[in-house]
C-alpha cells in the first residue's frame, strides 16, 4: 500500500465510523438523501472514486447505500 493509499484508507476508516453511527438510525429513503446531500457522504464517495477496491469495506460498514463503482472487487451483490 502506498503512502497515498494508506492515507486515504485511514481517512476512510474515520469517515466510516461517523457514517455508521448516522446510518444506524436512518430508513432507506433517508439514506438516499444522505448519500446525495451530506458532505460526509461526498467525502466517502470521493475516496471510493479513487479506490474502488474499498467498496466491499464501505458496504460492510454502512450497507449498500453507495453505488458500486466500475472495477470494484465484489461489486456484484
C-alpha positions in Angstrom: 0.0 0.0 0.0 1.5 3.3 -1.0 1.5 6.3 1.4 -1.4 7.9 -0.5 -3.4 4.7 -0.3 -2.7 4.4 3.4 -3.6 8.0 4.0 -6.9 7.6 2.0 -7.7 4.4 3.9 -7.1 6.0 7.3 -9.4 8.9 6.3 -12.0 6.4 5.0 -11.9 4.4 8.3 -12.5 7.7 10.2 -15.3 8.7 7.9 -17.0 5.3 8.1 -17.0 5.4 11.9 -19.0 8.7 11.7 -21.2 7.4 8.9 -22.0 4.1 10.7 -23.4 6.0 13.7 -25.7 8.1 11.4 -26.8 5.3 9.2 -27.9 3.0 12.0 -30.9 5.3 12.6 -31.9 6.0 9.0 -34.5 4.4 6.9 -33.5 3.5 3.3 -35.2 6.7 1.8 -33.3 8.8 4.3 -30.0 7.1 3.4 -30.5 8.0 -0.3 -30.9 11.7 0.7 -27.9 11.5 3.0 -25.7 10.0 0.2 -26.9 12.7 -2.2 -26.6 15.7 0.1 -24.2 15.0 3.0 -20.7 16.4 2.9 -19.6 13.2 4.8 -21.1 11.0 2.2 -19.4 13.1 -0.6 -16.0 12.6 1.1 -16.6 8.8 1.2 -17.7 8.9 -2.5 -14.5 10.8 -3.4 -12.3 8.2 -1.8 -14.4 5.4 -3.4 -13.9 7.0 -6.8 -10.1 6.9 -6.3 -10.1 3.5 -4.7 -12.9 1.2 -6.0 -11.3 -1.7 -4.1 -12.6 -0.2 -0.9 -16.3 -0.8 -1.9 -16.7 -4.0 0.0 -15.3 -2.4 3.1 -17.6 0.5 2.8 -20.6 -1.7 2.2 -19.8 -3.9 5.1 -19.9 -0.8 7.4 -22.8 1.3 6.1 -24.6 -1.1 3.8 -25.2 -0.8 0.1 -26.0 2.9 0.2 -23.3 3.9 -2.4 -23.5 2.7 -6.0 -20.8 0.2 -6.9 -18.0 1.8 -8.8 -16.8 0.2 -12.0 -14.0 -2.2 -11.2 -14.9 -2.7 -7.5 -14.0 -6.1 -6.2 -17.1 -7.9 -5.0 -19.3 -5.2 -6.5 -21.8 -7.6 -7.9 -24.0 -8.5 -4.9 
